[in-house]
Amino acid sequence: MSIEPSVGEPDVSAAKLANFFQLGRSQAAFNSVPEMWWMLAAQFIVLITLLVVVVVI
């Protein structure tokens, strides 16, 4: 039973990351600041980290 909740949590976090990703892109479009690349890079790192954690668990 402990496996099912752990599988559900990444889905919720993935949805939140998708929202943050869209917000980051929209803000970058309005600001047109080179810093958007750092935001995107950080988001990709978080996504990869979550994938690794889910696979390991």
C-alpha distance matrix in Angstrom:
0.0 3.8 5.3 5.6 7.3 9.2 10.4 11.5 13.3 15.7 16.7 17.9 19.6 21.1 22.6 24.0 25.4 27.0 28.6 29.9 31.2 33.1 34.4 35.6 37.4 39.0 40.2 41.5 43.3 45.0 45.8 46.5 45.8 45.2 42.5 40.2 39.8 38.4 35.9 34.9 34.7 32.4 30.1 30.0 29.3 26.3 25.0 25.5 23.8 20.7 20.7 21.3 18.5 15.9 17.5 17.5 13.9
3.8 0.0 3.8 5.7 5.9 6.6 9.0 10.5 11.3 13.6 15.3 16.3 17.4 19.2 21.0 22.0 23.2 25.2 26.8 27.7 29.1 31.3 32.4 33.3 35.3 37.1 38.0 39.2 41.3 43.0 43.5 44.1 43.3 42.6 39.7 37.6 37.2 35.5 33.1 32.3 31.9 29.5 27.4 27.4 26.3 23.4 22.4 22.8 20.8 17.8 18.3 18.5 15.4 13.4 15.3 14.9 11.1
5.3 3.8 0.0 3.8 5.7 5.2 6.3 8.8 10.2 11.7 13.3 15.0 16.1 17.2 19.3 20.8 21.6 23.3 25.3 26.3 27.3 29.5 31.0 31.7 33.4 35.5 36.6 37.5 39.5 41.4 42.0 42.4 41.7 40.8 38.1 35.9 35.2 33.8 31.5 30.4 29.9 27.8 25.6 25.1 24.3 21.6 20.2 20.4 18.8 15.8 15.6 16.0 13.4 10.7 12.2 12.5 8.9
5.6 5.7 3.8 0.0 3.8 5.4 5.1 6.3 8.8 10.7 11.3 13.0 14.8 15.9 17.3 19.1 20.4 21.7 23.5 25.0 26.0 27.8 29.4 30.6 32.1 33.9 35.2 36.4 38.1 40.0 40.9 41.4 41.0 40.4 37.8 35.4 35.0 33.8 31.2 30.0 30.0 28.0 25.4 25.2 24.9 21.9 20.2 21.0 19.9 16.4 16.2 17.5 15.1 12.0 14.0 15.0 11.8
7.3 5.9 5.7 3.8 0.0 3.8 5.3 4.9 6.1 9.1 10.0 10.7 12.4 14.2 15.5 16.7 18.3 20.0 21.4 22.6 24.1 26.0 27.2 28.4 30.3 31.9 32.9 34.3 36.2 37.8 38.6 39.4 38.8 38.4 35.7 33.3 33.2 31.8 29.1 28.3 28.4 26.0 23.5 23.8 23.4 20.2 18.9 20.2 18.6 15.1 15.8 17.2 14.4 11.9 14.6 15.5 12.1
9.2 6.6 5.2 5.4 3.8 0.0 3.8 5.5 5.3 7.0 9.2 10.4 11.0 12.7 14.8 15.8 16.7 18.7 20.6 21.3 22.5 24.8 26.1 26.8 28.7 30.7 31.6 32.7 34.8 36.5 37.1 37.6 36.8 36.1 33.3 31.1 30.7 29.2 26.7 25.8 25.6 23.3 21.0 21.0 20.3 17.2 16.0 16.9 15.2 11.8 12.5 13.5 10.6 8.2 11.2 11.8 8.6
10.4 9.0 6.3 5.1 5.3 3.8 0.0 3.8 5.6 6.0 7.1 9.5 10.6 11.2 13.3 15.1 15.9 17.2 19.4 20.6 21.3 23.4 25.1 26.0 27.4 29.4 30.8 31.7 33.5 35.5 36.3 36.6 36.2 35.5 33.0 30.4 29.9 28.9 26.4 25.0 24.9 23.1 20.4 20.1 19.9 17.1 15.1 16.0 15.2 11.6 11.4 13.2 11.1 7.8 10.3 12.1 9.5
11.5 10.5 8.8 6.3 4.9 5.5 3.8 0.0 3.8 5.7 5.3 6.7 9.0 10.0 11.1 12.9 14.5 15.6 17.2 18.9 20.0 21.7 23.2 24.5 26.1 27.6 29.1 30.4 32.0 33.8 34.8 35.4 35.2 34.9 32.3 29.7 29.7 28.7 25.8 24.6 25.1 23.1 20.2 20.4 20.7 17.5 15.7 17.4 16.6 12.9 13.3 15.7 13.6 10.7 13.6 15.5 12.9
13.3 11.3 10.2 8.8 6.1 5.3 5.6 3.8 0.0 3.8 5.3 5.2 6.3 8.4 9.9 10.8 12.2 14.2 15.5 16.6 18.1 20.1 21.2 22.3 24.3 25.9 26.9 28.2 30.2 31.8 32.5 33.3 32.7 32.4 29.6 27.3 27.3 26.0 23.1 22.3 22.7 20.3 17.6 18.3 18.2 14.8 13.6 15.6 14.3 10.6 12.1 14.3 11.8 9.8 13.3 14.7 12.3
15.7 13.6 11.7 10.7 9.1 7.0 6.0 5.7 3.8 0.0 3.8 5.4 4.9 5.7 8.4 9.6 10.0 11.8 14.0 14.8 15.6 17.9 19.4 20.1 21.8 23.9 25.0 25.9 27.9 29.8 30.4 30.8 30.3 29.7 27.1 24.6 24.3 23.2 20.5 19.3 19.6 17.5 14.7 14.9 15.0 11.8 10.1 12.0 11.3 7.5 8.6 11.3 9.5 7.4 10.9 12.9 11.3
16.7 15.3 13.3 11.3 10.0 9.2 7.1 5.3 5.3 3.8 0.0 3.8 5.5 5.0 6.2 8.7 9.7 10.4 12.5 14.2 14.9 16.5 18.4 19.6 20.9 22.6 24.2 25.4 26.9 28.8 29.9 30.4 30.3 30.0 27.7 24.8 24.9 24.2 21.2 19.8 20.7 19.0 15.7 16.0 16.9 13.9 11.6 14.0 14.1 10.4 10.9 14.1 13.0 10.5 13.4 15.9 14.5
17.9 16.3 15.0 13.0 10.7 10.4 9.5 6.7 5.2 5.4 3.8 0.0 3.8 5.4 5.1 6.3 8.6 9.8 10.8 12.5 14.1 15.5 16.7 18.3 20.1 21.3 22.6 24.2 25.8 27.3 28.4 29.3 29.2 29.3 26.7 24.0 24.6 23.7 20.4 19.6 20.8 18.7 15.5 16.6 17.5 14.1 12.6 15.6 15.2 11.7 13.2 16.2 14.7 12.8 16.2 18.3 16.6
19.6 17.4 16.1 14.8 12.4 11.0 10.6 9.0 6.3 4.9 5.5 3.8 0.0 3.8 5.4 5.0 6.1 8.5 9.8 10.3 12.0 14.1 15.1 16.0 18.1 19.8 20.7 22.0 24.0 25.6 26.2 27.0 26.5 26.4 23.6 21.2 21.5 20.3 17.2 16.5 17.4 15.1 12.1 13.5 14.0 10.4 9.5 12.6 12.0 8.8 11.0 13.9 12.4 11.5 14.9 16.7 15.6
21.1 19.2 17.2 15.9 14.2 12.7 11.2 10.0 8.4 5.7 5.0 5.4 3.8 0.0 3.8 5.4 5.0 6.1 8.6 9.7 10.2 12.3 14.1 14.9 16.3 18.3 19.7 20.6 22.3 24.3 25.2 25.6 25.4 25.1 22.8 19.9 20.0 19.4 16.3 14.9 16.0 14.4 10.9 11.6 13.0 10.0 7.9 11.1 11.6 8.6 9.7 13.2 12.8 11.4 14.2 16.8 16.2
22.6 21.0 19.3 17.3 15.5 14.8 13.3 11.1 9.9 8.4 6.2 5.1 5.4 3.8 0.0 3.8 5.4 5.0 6.3 8.7 9.7 10.7 12.4 14.1 15.4 16.7 18.4 19.8 21.1 22.9 24.2 24.9 25.2 25.4 23.2 20.2 20.9 20.6 17.2 16.0 17.8 16.3 12.7 14.0 15.8 12.9 11.1 14.5 15.2 12.3 13.5 17.0 16.5 14.9 17.8 20.4 19.5
24.0 22.0 20.8 19.1 16.7 15.8 15.1 12.9 10.8 9.6 8.7 6.3 5.0 5.4 3.8 0.0 3.8 5.3 5.0 6.2 8.5 9.9 10.5 12.1 14.2 15.3 16.3 18.1 19.8 21.2 22.1 23.2 23.1 23.5 21.0 18.3 19.3 18.6 15.0 14.6 16.5 14.4 11.2 13.4 14.8 11.7 11.0 14.7 14.8 12.3 14.4 17.5 16.7 16.0 19.2 21.2 20.4
25.4 23.2 21.6 20.4 18.3 16.7 15.9 14.5 12.2 10.0 9.7 8.6 6.1 5.0 5.4 3.8 0.0 3.8 5.3 4.9 5.9 8.5 9.6 10.1 12.1 14.1 15.0 16.0 18.0 19.8 20.5 21.0 20.7 20.7 18.2 15.4 16.0 15.3 11.9 11.1 12.8 11.0 7.5 9.6 11.3 8.6 7.7 11.5 12.1 10.3 12.3 15.4 15.2 14.9 17.7 19.8 19.7
27.0 25.2 23.3 21.7 20.0 18.7 17.2 15.6 14.2 11.8 10.4 9.8 8.5 6.1 5.0 5.3 3.8 0.0 3.8 5.5 5.0 6.2 8.6 9.8 10.6 12.3 14.2 15.2 16.5 18.6 19.8 20.2 20.5 20.7 18.8 15.5 16.3 16.5 13.1 11.5 13.9 13.1 9.4 10.8 13.4 11.4 9.7 13.3 14.8 12.9 14.0 17.4 17.7 16.9 19.3 22.0 21.9
28.6 26.8 25.3 23.5 21.4 20.6 19.4 17.2 15.5 14.0 12.5 10.8 9.8 8.6 6.3 5.0 5.3 3.8 0.0 3.8 5.4 5.2 6.1 8.5 9.9 10.6 12.2 14.0 15.3 16.7 18.1 19.2 19.7 20.5 18.5 15.3 16.9 17.0 13.3 12.7 15.5 14.3 11.0 13.3 15.8 13.5 12.6 16.4 17.4 15.6 17.2 20.5 20.4 19.8 22.5 24.9 24.5
29.9 27.7 26.3 25.0 22.6 21.3 20.6 18.9 16.6 14.8 14.2 12.5 10.3 9.7 8.7 6.2 4.9 5.5 3.8 0.0 3.8 5.5 5.0 5.9 8.5 9.8 10.3 11.9 14.0 15.3 16.0 17.1 16.9 17.6 15.2 12.4 14.0 13.6 9.8 9.9 12.7 11.1 8.3 11.3 13.4 11.3 11.4 15.1 15.8 14.7 16.8 19.7 19.7 19.7 22.5 24.4 24.4
31.2 29.1 27.3 26.0 24.1 22.5 21.3 20.0 18.1 15.6 14.9 14.1 12.0 10.2 9.7 8.5 5.9 5.0 5.4 3.8 0.0 3.8 5.5 5.1 6.2 8.7 9.9 10.5 12.3 14.4 15.2 15.4 15.6 15.8 14.0 10.6 11.7 12.1 8.7 7.5 10.6 10.2 7.0 9.2 12.1 11.0 10.4 13.8 15.4 14.7 16.0 19.0 19.7 19.7 21.9 24.2 24.7
33.1 31.3 29.5 27.8 26.0 24.8 23.4 21.7 20.1 17.9 16.5 15.5 14.1 12.3 10.7 9.9 8.5 6.2 5.2 5.5 3.8 0.0 3.8 5.4 5.1 6.1 8.6 9.8 10.5 12.5 14.2 14.7 15.7 16.6 15.3 11.8 13.6 14.7 11.3 10.2 13.8 13.7 10.8 12.8 15.9 14.8 13.9 17.3 19.0 18.1 19.2 22.4 23.1 22.7 25.0 27.5 27.7
34.4 32.4 31.0 29.4 27.2 26.1 25.1 23.2 21.2 19.4 18.4 16.7 15.1 14.1 12.4 10.5 9.6 8.6 6.1 5.0 5.5 3.8 0.0 3.8 5.5 5.1 6.1 8.4 9.8 10.7 12.1 13.5 14.2 15.7 14.0 11.0 13.6 14.1 10.5 10.8 14.3 13.7 11.4 14.3 16.8 15.5 15.5 19.0 20.2 19.4 21.2 24.1 24.4 24.4 27.0 29.1 29.2
35.6 33.3 31.7 30.6 28.4 26.8 26.0 24.5 22.3 20.1 19.6 18.3 16.0 14.9 14.1 12.1 10.1 9.8 8.5 5.9 5.1 5.4 3.8 0.0 3.8 5.5 5.2 6.0 8.5 10.0 10.3 11.1 11.2 12.2 10.3 7.3 9.8 10.4 7.0 7.5 11.1 10.8 9.2 12.0 14.5 13.9 14.3 17.4 18.7 18.6 20.4 22.9 23.6 24.1 26.4 28.3 28.9
37.4 35.3 33.4 32.1 30.3 28.7 27.4 26.1 24.3 21.8 20.9 20.1 18.1 16.3 15.4 14.2 12.1 10.6 9.9 8.5 6.2 5.1 5.5 3.8 0.0 3.8 5.5 5.0 6.1 8.7 9.8 9.7 10.8 11.8 11.1 7.5 9.8 11.6 8.9 8.2 11.9 12.8 11.0 12.9 15.9 15.9 15.7 18.5 20.4 20.4 21.5 24.3 25.4 25.6 27.5 29.8 30.6
39.0 37.1 35.5 33.9 31.9 30.7 29.4 27.6 25.9 23.9 22.6 21.3 19.8 18.3 16.7 15.3 14.1 12.3 10.6 9.8 8.7 6.1 5.1 5.5 3.8 0.0 3.8 5.4 5.0 6.4 8.7 9.6 11.5 13.5 13.1 10.0 12.9 14.6 11.8 11.8 15.5 16.0 14.3 16.5 19.4 19.0 18.8 21.9 23.6 23.3 24.6 27.5 28.3 28.4 30.5 32.9 33.3
40.2 38.0 36.6 35.2 32.9 31.6 30.8 29.1 26.9 25.0 24.2 22.6 20.7 19.7 18.4 16.3 15.0 14.2 12.2 10.3 9.9 8.6 6.1 5.2 5.5 3.8 0.0 3.8 5.4 5.2 6.0 8.0 9.1 11.6 10.6 8.3 11.9 13.0 10.5 11.6 15.1 15.2 14.2 16.9 19.3 18.9 19.5 22.5 23.8 23.8 25.6 28.1 28.8 29.3 31.6 33.5 34.0
41.5 39.2 37.5 36.4 34.3 32.7 31.7 30.4 28.2 25.9 25.4 24.2 22.0 20.6 19.8 18.1 16.0 15.2 14.0 11.9 10.5 9.8 8.4 6.0 5.0 5.4 3.8 0.0 3.8 5.4 5.1 5.2 6.2 8.2 8.0 5.5 8.9 10.7 9.1 9.8 13.1 14.0 13.5 15.7 18.1 18.5 19.1 21.6 23.3 23.8 25.2 27.5 28.6 29.4 31.3 33.2 34.2
43.3 41.3 39.5 38.1 36.2 34.8 33.5 32.0 30.2 27.9 26.9 25.8 24.0 22.3 21.1 19.8 18.0 16.5 15.3 14.0 12.3 10.5 9.8 8.5 6.1 5.0 5.4 3.8 0.0 3.8 5.6 5.2 8.2 10.5 11.3 8.8 11.6 14.1 12.6 12.5 16.0 17.3 16.4 18.1 21.0 21.4 21.5 24.0 26.0 26.3 27.4 30.0 31.2 31.6 33.4 35.7 36.6
45.0 43.0 41.4 40.0 37.8 36.5 35.5 33.8 31.8 29.8 28.8 27.3 25.6 24.3 22.9 21.2 19.8 18.6 16.7 15.3 14.4 12.5 10.7 10.0 8.7 6.4 5.2 5.4 3.8 0.0 3.8 5.8 8.5 11.8 12.3 10.7 14.1 16.0 14.3 15.1 18.5 19.3 18.6 20.9 23.5 23.6 24.0 26.7 28.4 28.5 30.0 32.6 33.5 34.0 36.1 38.1 38.8
45.8 43.5 42.0 40.9 38.6 37.1 36.3 34.8 32.5 30.4 29.9 28.4 26.2 25.2 24.2 22.1 20.5 19.8 18.1 16.0 15.2 14.2 12.1 10.3 9.8 8.7 6.0 5.1 5.6 3.8 0.0 3.8 5.3 9.0 9.5 8.9 12.3 13.8 12.9 14.3 17.2 18.0 18.1 20.4 22.5 22.9 23.9 26.4 27.7 28.4 30.0 32.2 33.2 34.1 36.1 37.9 38.8
46.5 44.1 42.4 41.4 39.4 37.6 36.6 35.4 33.3 30.8 30.4 29.3 27.0 25.6 24.9 23.2 21.0 20.2 19.2 17.1 15.4 14.7 13.5 11.1 9.7 9.6 8.0 5.2 5.2 5.8 3.8 0.0 3.8 6.7 8.5 7.7 10.4 12.8 12.5 13.3 15.9 17.5 17.7 19.4 21.7 22.7 23.4 25.5 27.3 28.2 29.5 31.5 32.9 33.9 35.5 37.4 38.6
45.8 43.3 41.7 41.0 38.8 36.8 36.2 35.2 32.7 30.3 30.3 29.2 26.5 25.4 25.2 23.1 20.7 20.5 19.7 16.9 15.6 15.7 14.2 11.2 10.8 11.5 9.1 6.2 8.2 8.5 5.3 3.8 0.0 3.8 5.2 6.0 8.6 10.2 10.6 12.1 14.2 15.4 16.4 18.2 20.0 21.1 22.4 24.3 25.7 27.0 28.5 30.2 31.5 32.8 34.5 36.0 37.3
45.2 42.6 40.8 40.4 38.4 36.1 35.5 34.9 32.4 29.7 30.0 29.3 26.4 25.1 25.4 23.5 20.7 20.7 20.5 17.6 15.8 16.6 15.7 12.2 11.8 13.5 11.6 8.2 10.5 11.8 9.0 6.7 3.8 0.0 3.8 5.3 6.0 7.9 9.5 10.6 11.8 13.7 15.2 16.4 17.9 19.7 21.0 22.3 23.8 25.6 26.9 28.3 29.9 31.4 32.7 34.2 35.8
42.5 39.7 38.1 37.8 35.7 33.3 33.0 32.3 29.6 27.1 27.7 26.7 23.6 22.8 23.2 21.0 18.2 18.8 18.5 15.2 14.0 15.3 14.0 10.3 11.1 13.1 10.6 8.0 11.3 12.3 9.5 8.5 5.2 3.8 0.0 3.8 5.3 5.3 6.6 8.8 9.9 10.9 12.7 14.5 15.6 16.9 18.7 20.2 21.3 23.0 24.7 26.0 27.2 29.0 30.6 31.8 33.2
40.2 37.6 35.9 35.4 33.3 31.1 30.4 29.7 27.3 24.6 24.8 24.0 21.2 19.9 20.2 18.3 15.4 15.5 15.3 12.4 10.6 11.8 11.0 7.3 7.5 10.0 8.3 5.5 8.8 10.7 8.9 7.7 6.0 5.3 3.8 0.0 3.8 5.4 5.0 6.1 8.5 9.8 10.5 12.3 14.1 15.3 16.4 18.3 19.8 21.0 22.5 24.2 25.6 26.9 28.5 30.1 31.4
39.8 37.2 35.2 35.0 33.2 30.7 29.9 29.7 27.3 24.3 24.9 24.6 21.5 20.0 20.9 19.3 16.0 16.3 16.9 14.0 11.7 13.6 13.6 9.8 9.8 12.9 11.9 8.9 11.6 14.1 12.3 10.4 8.6 6.0 5.3 3.8 0.0 3.8 5.4 5.1 6.0 8.5 9.8 10.5 12.1 14.1 15.2 16.3 18.1 19.9 20.9 22.3 24.1 25.6 26.8 28.3 30.0
38.4 35.5 33.8 33.8 31.8 29.2 28.9 28.7 26.0 23.2 24.2 23.7 20.3 19.4 20.6 18.6 15.3 16.5 17.0 13.6 12.1 14.7 14.1 10.4 11.6 14.6 13.0 10.7 14.1 16.0 13.8 12.8 10.2 7.9 5.3 5.4 3.8 0.0 3.8 5.5 5.0 6.1 8.6 9.9 10.4 12.3 14.2 15.2 16.3 18.3 19.9 20.9 22.3 24.2 25.6 26.7 28.3
35.9 33.1 31.5 31.2 29.1 26.7 26.4 25.8 23.1 20.5 21.2 20.4 17.2 16.3 17.2 15.0 11.9 13.1 13.3 9.8 8.7 11.3 10.5 7.0 8.9 11.8 10.5 9.1 12.6 14.3 12.9 12.5 10.6 9.5 6.6 5.0 5.4 3.8 0.0 3.8 5.4 5.1 6.2 8.7 9.9 10.6 12.3 14.3 15.2 16.5 18.4 20.0 21.0 22.5 24.3 25.6 26.8
34.9 32.3 30.4 30.0 28.3 25.8 25.0 24.6 22.3 19.3 19.8 19.6 16.5 14.9 16.0 14.6 11.1 11.5 12.7 9.9 7.5 10.2 10.8 7.5 8.2 11.8 11.6 9.8 12.5 15.1 14.3 13.3 12.1 10.6 8.8 6.1 5.1 5.5 3.8 0.0 3.8 5.4 5.1 6.2 8.6 9.8 10.5 12.2 14.1 15.3 16.5 18.3 19.8 21.0 22.4 24.2 25.6
34.7 31.9 29.9 30.0 28.4 25.6 24.9 25.1 22.7 19.6 20.7 20.8 17.4 16.0 17.8 16.5 12.8 13.9 15.5 12.7 10.6 13.8 14.3 11.1 11.9 15.5 15.1 13.1 16.0 18.5 17.2 15.9 14.2 11.8 9.9 8.5 6.0 5.0 5.4 3.8 0.0 3.8 5.4 5.2 6.2 8.7 9.9 10.5 12.2 14.3 15.3 16.4 18.3 19.9 21.0 22.4 24.2
32.4 29.5 27.8 28.0 26.0 23.3 23.1 23.1 20.3 17.5 19.0 18.7 15.1 14.4 16.3 14.4 11.0 13.1 14.3 11.1 10.2 13.7 13.7 10.8 12.8 16.0 15.2 14.0 17.3 19.3 18.0 17.5 15.4 13.7 10.9 9.8 8.5 6.1 5.1 5.4 3.8 0.0 3.8 5.5 5.1 6.2 8.7 9.9 10.4 12.3 14.3 15.3 16.4 18.3 19.9 20.9 22.3
30.1 27.4 25.6 25.4 23.5 21.0 20.4 20.2 17.6 14.7 15.7 15.5 12.1 10.9 12.7 11.2 7.5 9.4 11.0 8.3 7.0 10.8 11.4 9.2 11.0 14.3 14.2 13.5 16.4 18.6 18.1 17.7 16.4 15.2 12.7 10.5 9.8 8.6 6.2 5.1 5.4 3.8 0.0 3.8 5.4 5.1 6.2 8.6 9.7 10.5 12.3 14.2 15.2 16.4 18.3 19.9 21.0
30.0 27.4 25.1 25.2 23.8 21.0 20.1 20.4 18.3 14.9 16.0 16.6 13.5 11.6 14.0 13.4 9.6 10.8 13.3 11.3 9.2 12.8 14.3 12.0 12.9 16.5 16.9 15.7 18.1 20.9 20.4 19.4 18.2 16.4 14.5 12.3 10.5 9.9 8.7 6.2 5.2 5.5 3.8 0.0 3.8 5.4 5.0 6.1 8.4 9.8 10.5 12.2 14.1 15.2 16.4 18.1 19.8
29.3 26.3 24.3 24.9 23.4 20.3 19.9 20.7 18.2 15.0 16.9 17.5 14.0 13.0 15.8 14.8 11.3 13.4 15.8 13.4 12.1 15.9 16.8 14.5 15.9 19.4 19.3 18.1 21.0 23.5 22.5 21.7 20.0 17.9 15.6 14.1 12.1 10.4 9.9 8.6 6.2 5.1 5.4 3.8 0.0 3.8 5.5 5.2 6.0 8.6 9.9 10.5 12.1 14.2 15.3 16.3 18.1
26.3 23.4 21.6 21.9 20.2 17.2 17.1 17.5 14.8 11.8 13.9 14.1 10.4 10.0 12.9 11.7 8.6 11.4 13.5 11.3 11.0 14.8 15.5 13.9 15.9 19.0 18.9 18.5 21.4 23.6 22.9 22.7 21.1 19.7 16.9 15.3 14.1 12.3 10.6 9.8 8.7 6.2 5.1 5.4 3.8 0.0 3.8 5.5 5.0 6.1 8.6 9.8 10.4 12.1 14.1 15.2 16.3
25.0 22.4 20.2 20.2 18.9 16.0 15.1 15.7 13.6 10.1 11.6 12.6 9.5 7.9 11.1 11.0 7.7 9.7 12.6 11.4 10.4 13.9 15.5 14.3 15.7 18.8 19.5 19.1 21.5 24.0 23.9 23.4 22.4 21.0 18.7 16.4 15.2 14.2 12.3 10.5 9.9 8.7 6.2 5.0 5.5 3.8 0.0 3.8 5.4 5.2 6.2 8.7 9.9 10.5 12.2 14.2 15.3
25.5 22.8 20.4 21.0 20.2 16.9 16.0 17.4 15.6 12.0 14.0 15.6 12.6 11.1 14.5 14.7 11.5 13.3 16.4 15.1 13.8 17.3 19.0 17.4 18.5 21.9 22.5 21.6 24.0 26.7 26.4 25.5 24.3 22.3 20.2 18.3 16.3 15.2 14.3 12.2 10.5 9.9 8.6 6.1 5.2 5.5 3.8 0.0 3.8 5.5 5.0 6.2 8.6 9.9 10.5 12.1 14.1
23.8 20.8 18.8 19.9 18.6 15.2 15.2 16.6 14.3 11.3 14.1 15.2 12.0 11.6 15.2 14.8 12.1 14.8 17.4 15.8 15.4 19.0 20.2 18.7 20.4 23.6 23.8 23.3 26.0 28.4 27.7 27.3 25.7 23.8 21.3 19.8 18.1 16.3 15.2 14.1 12.2 10.4 9.7 8.4 6.0 5.0 5.4 3.8 0.0 3.8 5.4 5.1 6.1 8.6 9.9 10.5 12.1
20.7 17.8 15.8 16.4 15.1 11.8 11.6 12.9 10.6 7.5 10.4 11.7 8.8 8.6 12.3 12.3 10.3 12.9 15.6 14.7 14.7 18.1 19.4 18.6 20.4 23.3 23.8 23.8 26.3 28.5 28.4 28.2 27.0 25.6 23.0 21.0 19.9 18.3 16.5 15.3 14.3 12.3 10.5 9.8 8.6 6.1 5.2 5.5 3.8 0.0 3.8 5.4 5.0 6.0 8.5 9.8 10.4
20.7 18.3 15.6 16.2 15.8 12.5 11.4 13.3 12.1 8.6 10.9 13.2 11.0 9.7 13.5 14.4 12.3 14.0 17.2 16.8 16.0 19.2 21.2 20.4 21.5 24.6 25.6 25.2 27.4 30.0 30.0 29.5 28.5 26.9 24.7 22.5 20.9 19.9 18.4 16.5 15.3 14.3 12.3 10.5 9.9 8.6 6.2 5.0 5.4 3.8 0.0 3.8 5.5 5.1 6.1 8.5 9.9
21.3 18.5 16.0 17.5 17.2 13.5 13.2 15.7 14.3 11.3 14.1 16.2 13.9 13.2 17.0 17.5 15.4 17.4 20.5 19.7 19.0 22.4 24.1 22.9 24.3 27.5 28.1 27.5 30.0 32.6 32.2 31.5 30.2 28.3 26.0 24.2 22.3 20.9 20.0 18.3 16.4 15.3 14.2 12.2 10.5 9.8 8.7 6.2 5.1 5.4 3.8 0.0 3.8 5.5 5.1 6.0 8.5
18.5 15.4 13.4 15.1 14.4 10.6 11.1 13.6 11.8 9.5 13.0 14.7 12.4 12.8 16.5 16.7 15.2 17.7 20.4 19.7 19.7 23.1 24.4 23.6 25.4 28.3 28.8 28.6 31.2 33.5 33.2 32.9 31.5 29.9 27.2 25.6 24.1 22.3 21.0 19.8 18.3 16.4 15.2 14.1 12.1 10.4 9.9 8.6 6.1 5.0 5.5 3.8 0.0 3.8 5.5 5.2 6.0
15.9 13.4 10.7 12.0 11.9 8.2 7.8 10.7 9.8 7.4 10.5 12.8 11.5 11.4 14.9 16.0 14.9 16.9 19.8 19.7 19.7 22.7 24.4 24.1 25.6 28.4 29.3 29.4 31.6 34.0 34.1 33.9 32.8 31.4 29.0 26.9 25.6 24.2 22.5 21.0 19.9 18.3 16.4 15.2 14.2 12.1 10.5 9.9 8.6 6.0 5.1 5.5 3.8 0.0 3.8 5.5 5.2
17.5 15.3 12.2 14.0 14.6 11.2 10.3 13.6 13.3 10.9 13.4 16.2 14.9 14.2 17.8 19.2 17.7 19.3 22.5 22.5 21.9 25.0 27.0 26.4 27.5 30.5 31.6 31.3 33.4 36.1 36.1 35.5 34.5 32.7 30.6 28.5 26.8 25.6 24.3 22.4 21.0 19.9 18.3 16.4 15.3 14.1 12.2 10.5 9.9 8.5 6.1 5.1 5.5 3.8 0.0 3.8 5.5
17.5 14.9 12.5 15.0 15.5 11.8 12.1 15.5 14.7 12.9 15.9 18.3 16.7 16.8 20.4 21.2 19.8 22.0 24.9 24.4 24.2 27.5 29.1 28.3 29.8 32.9 33.5 33.2 35.7 38.1 37.9 37.4 36.0 34.2 31.8 30.1 28.3 26.7 25.6 24.2 22.4 20.9 19.9 18.1 16.3 15.2 14.2 12.1 10.5 9.8 8.5 6.0 5.2 5.5 3.8 0.0 3.8
13.9 11.1 8.9 11.8 12.1 8.6 9.5 12.9 12.3 11.3 14.5 16.6 15.6 16.2 19.5 20.4 19.7 21.9 24.5 24.4 24.7 27.7 29.2 28.9 30.6 33.3 34.0 34.2 36.6 38.8 38.8 38.6 37.3 35.8 33.2 31.4 30.0 28.3 26.8 25.6 24.2 22.3 21.0 19.8 18.1 16.3 15.3 14.1 12.1 10.4 9.9 8.5 6.0 5.2 5.5 3.8 0.0
